[in-house]
């Protein structure tokens, strides 16, 4: 057999995984072991939870006694700094396994009895918004113990960003973190990506197309939650590629009360047959808005940006066109006039390139802002692959960012310039000074005066009175 068929030895092998229990145990041990070694990686995960900077100790399957039951949480993390310590229990699920409320309630009780700070859950479940837990637990148990959730997608994204973009100071630790990334990216690890829009996706999509979806439909909330999970997954995936923190955009009220976001999404789905949201990429002109129109069968990505505050309307349109050199002709450009409401004038980029005046409805009014949008057919399938809704969204976001968003820059006024002042021509005076000086001789002064009168210079004797001769 040739060497091409040999399997390279790995620090964390995927071979020999016999079932879900072995899969969870190996994933837990691999993750916690790497967190205990790679300081930058563990810090990126634990700092947002309030853990201090210090020595990280990790354990798996730690036994505890709760009343008459002996329980084994999947892991434990302790961070020590001086005499202070921060401790969290860890519960892990892989594959399609979901977290169980009763199990989490027991671990919260253990954490409270032991004086621990938190319970961290890990699974492939992606909650609709950051900070929201995918499993309902008894809120009374959270008075002294915090509960946090990491999706495997979030952990993988954090590992890639740390290794490939932020960097790891120790080369050996960087290699170890790379081995964890290899393991989590393997299908046998159980750390899956978002693969399904839920069992109700097809029925809700058909109801929307038929115009029969009602606000009281019990299947629609799951689709709404899955779409927000898709937006979070899209942000994590794009952030992993760019090496930066891309986030799902929520306003303050939605962050404080996720039910407001869910209700607004449900209302838009029933009223307009649309699901919508936005992601924010650092240092870009604006958030990227994502709209899925279930009735039209179309997904749209769009971004808004302010027009220049000076120049003629044609100049402002040309300013935008120059930035869209890499964009395809089917990108839609819309121009909005100042002090006006409603839609602006829209046209495809290919036509605007040939005739910028197509976006100018009134040459006497200034253009306030632009909207650049790209649409694509919406996948219908609930899973992944060709013709799937999830893949149609991910593909469009990648294309829109690569062809449009990364090339756009906000307009800024040119700094004021100094006026070009012509140098003053200084005409020398006939006298070196308007006042006499001890250094001014009589003869040179007389010579100057005589020359100015057109006479020859006189001698001192010429000016002596006759009576003194």
PyMOL commands that set and color helices and strands:
alter all, ss='L'
color gray80, all
select helices_A, chain A and resi 3-5+20-37+39-49+101-114+139-142+152-166+171-185+187-189+201-210+220-242+252-256+258-272+313-323+349-354+356-359+389-403+405-407+442-453+460-463+466-468
alter helices_A, ss='H'
color red, helices_A
select strands_A, chain A and resi 55-66+69-81+84-92+118-123+146-151+247-248+274-280+288-293+298-306+332-337+345-348+367-377
alter strands_A, ss='S'
color yellow, strands_A
deselect
rebuild
show_as cartoon
